Amino acid sequence: MRNASGQRAAQTLRPRRTPAELLTARQKHLGPSLSVSYESPLHIVSGSRQNLFDAGGRRYLDCVNNVAHVGHSHPQVVRAGTEQMAILNTNTRYLHEHLIEYSERLSATLPDPLRVVYLVNSGSEANELALRLARAHTNRTEIDRD
């Protein structure tokens, strides 16, 4: 299946496992904190722009999957990622000019007291880091709900 710009939008595959088999294997091999949405979980196999596609080819509008800003398989994002990975695919452990340049440009947009950036992979990682920083700063482990 191809979208309006001719890109492959969804894989048509014959699932190797039923949704029930996948769910059982998931429960066995993934931690319980990794929840599954919906009473009958969706078996998503691909995405294109704002859409997700299940194993049967049914299209879903993706409003929750951390991609609302650029979508799935956006050609410019895929191209930029491919070009970068052809050069280097690493983390922040090493010195690299692009890392510093990006951090400088990002921190220049922040108010004066904020001079440091933390680059993380997801909103979940950002939340976890925020909690860890708050605990380190306050020496407290509880969160006030007031």
Buried (B, 14 or more C-beta within 10 A) or exposed (E): EEEEEEBEBBEEEEEEEEBEEBBEEEEEEEEEEEEEEEEEBBBBBBBBBBBBBBBEBEBBEBEEBEBEEEBBBBEEBEEEEEEEEEEEEEEEEEEEEEBEEEBEEEEEEEEEEEEEBEEBEEEEEEEEEEEEEEEEEEEEEEEEEE
